[in-house]
Amino acid sequence: MRPRLGALASVGRSLVAPVALTAVGYLLQVVGVLAGAVWAVVGGAVLGALTEVLFLRRARRVARQMARAQFTLPVRQLVRDGLLLGGLARLDVLRADGTGAWLLLGVLGCWALHFLCQAVAGAVRARRRLPVVTRNIDATGLGVNRAPPSLFAQRGGVRLAGVGLLLTAGMAVSAGTGGPAGALAAVSLCALVLLAGTAYLAGWLLPHRRVADEDAAMAWLDAWLAEYRPTVGLYFSGGPASAYQADMWLTTLAQLDERPLIVLRERFMVQKLEATDLPILCLPKVAHLMRLEHSGLKVLLHPSNSGKTSQVLRIPSIKHAFINHGESDKLSSCNPYAKAYDQVWVAGEAARERYQLAEVGVDDRDVVEVGRPQLAPIEPYAGPPTGPYTTVLYAPTWEGWDGNPGNTSVVLAGENIVRALLADPGVRLLYKPHPMTGSVDPRAGAADHRIRAMIEQADAGRNAQAADPDARAALERAARRLDALAGPGEGADEVELMLRQGPPEPGRAAAREEAVRAWEAAYWAGAPPGAHRVVTGPRPSLFSCFNQADLLISDVSSVVSDHLSSEKPYAVANTSGMTEEEFRAAFPTVRAATVLGPDGAGVPGLLRTVRAPGPDPLAPARAALKVRLLGPAEPPSLVRFGRAVRALAAQAEARQRRAEAREPLP
């Protein structure tokens, strides 16, 4: 109950400032109308308009709360404009010569044009909404073309805020001068811009600018699939924060000697995925998804489970393998849903045993050990740190869906661990929280914010040498290069993005990989040697952080399994309530680790062990556990993964031949 009350209190605090400013603005306008005070009429209107632009446009949660009370942006602006008109009338700016009526008609006309523009924009968007979304595919056959101006087609709130600011400015001038000229000029300008923009926008409803309808789009899809003939695909469905689960497999899929395809279900996910040259196909409707049955696609790989996974499992011509987005000792790594797939691909022997012990209905014959191909960039252990700083990576996992306090160390132990690390002047701390931290339990999000503040404060007070200006310049160059390779930029709708993001130019993938390496090298070199870092977002990657670190502190998660490929020292926080013996017995990935309690008291001893010269007593245990978790070094994981793809594809082909042999003669 306490976390929920805390979350409600946080929401309440976030509502106070913009709502209070909006209320004060209206109150000033009312006082100005009643008292005939120019400063109050103008000041209230300006305060309200600035609140919309500076606060409410960014505070989406506040705007949603207001919308639930039917106090939407148009309503707020209408009230503001009405009070302004009332103030002008009260101040005798609108004389009895009919000026007031014309001004009122002009304001109402601007509002009518705004709503007309919204209606036309809705019609344009509906006609530009294709049943299939693509990336890295030539979609010119779908009639894709340039998007209309976003100010009129998509950004209605920005347009309305601009109209409100202009009308407010014009009426403020009239209130100050005592004449209607300023207000009439502002109204006339708004009306002309809205009329011209709406007319221009309507041009996208003409036949020559329309995109393909559903029948034509499906015919195009069938033709493209018949030409490309994909053999293996990655199927993914999820929320915006889950894109990393698919991202980690993109490079592996691109290295296969196959014709790969990414199959998505959510439109927004097409742009959420990291940069890749693989063809991406989004099919939101189940009926359209079934077109894959006759596409030549033999194998679909699934990095996660979702409600929409069951829909694609209905296609009998495709074999399905669950490859997961990371392996750990948590129950989610042996979910009963896995028995719905033809095969479950795991990294090593430990995962196979995990499924056997869990007894979730997965036949051991359907478990295939393929290793973790994406771990190749992780550098091996080179011995104890030799420089002035010991780099420690604290990478906790998130709180999970079940509320188990042992899922993440952030809530109970995170601040204690970070405090102990920052107390050592020889530690350089890298903090990389899970991207979903705080998405379920507000306490985790609050602890994460406190940890970031502690690290930033410690870094500000550290007397580190100045950053290398050459490295900083190199980082800026690498960032510009990545931006140039990243994509089409802003201002495009879904259809125009499909046009811009057609087939990639030869060599783009290699150029992007080189740019990422240059960016990461410059990122690490661009700060003082002992500077602490809070690392968020996709860059630098977790693997890049592994390569920087001498020691990892994490939770029971796939982070530990991946880090073990380096055989570097690591520690796991125990916030489960178990004794250390019970904790090690319950979670095999902990058996070569140092276990830390919630109080963080073991951190100083852990650092002494990592820094000690000579052989590491836990090194043999880490090497043995690496093989159990990730499989043997030979043959390489990518080779084993490719063999598994081809073997499962052969099963799909054999099934198809049997199905065709059973078909009755015409």
Secondary structure, 3 states (H helix, E strand, C coil): CHHHHHHHHHHHHHHHHHHHHHHHHHHHHHHHHHHCCHHHHHHHHHHHHHHHHHHHCCCHHHHHHHHHCCCCHHHHHHHHHHHHHHHHHHCCCCCCCCHHHHHHHHHHHHHHHHHHHHHHHHHHHHHCCCCCEEECCCCHHHCCCCCCCHHHHCCHHHHHHHHHHHHHHHHHHHHHHCCCHHHHHHHHHHHHHHHHHHHHHHHHHCHHHCCCCHHHHHHHHHHHHHHHCCCEEEEECCCHHHCHHHHHHHHHHHCCCCCEEEEECCCCHHHHCCCCCCCEEECCCHHHHHHHHHCCCCEEEECCCCCCHHHHCCCCCCEEEECCCCCCCCHHHHCHHHHHCCEEEECCHHHHHHHHHHCCCCCHHHEEECCCHHHCCCCCCCCCCCCCCEEEEEECCCCCCCCCCCCCCHHHHHHHHHHHHHCCCCEEEEECCCCCCCCCCHHHHHHHHHHHHHHHHHHHHCCCCCCCHHHHHHHHHHHHHHHHHHCCCCCCCHHHHHHHCCCCCCCHHHHHHHHHHHHHHHHHHCCCCCCCEECCCCCCCHHHHHHHCCEEEECCCHHHHHHHHHCCCEEEECCCCCCHHHHHHHCHHHCCCEEECCCCCCHHHHHHHHHCCCCCCCHHHHHHHHHHHHCCCCCCHHHHHHHHHHHHHHHHHHHHHHHHHHCCCC
